[in-house]
Amino acid sequence: MTVRPKFNKSMTSETFSSFYWYKGEFKNICSQYGLPRYGTLNL
């Protein structure tokens, strides 16, 4: 079992995508880096 690293801005998209991130964690990451905290719903 691989331990998930803490998020950092130099993390590759492959590394980011290979781990599960809770919604709250993801919202905090977005807030910290000035990114939108909402998603889109494609129906």
Protein Blocks (a to p, Z undefined) as FASTA:
>chain_A
ZZdddddfkbcfklmmmpccdfklmmmmmmmnopafbdcddZZ
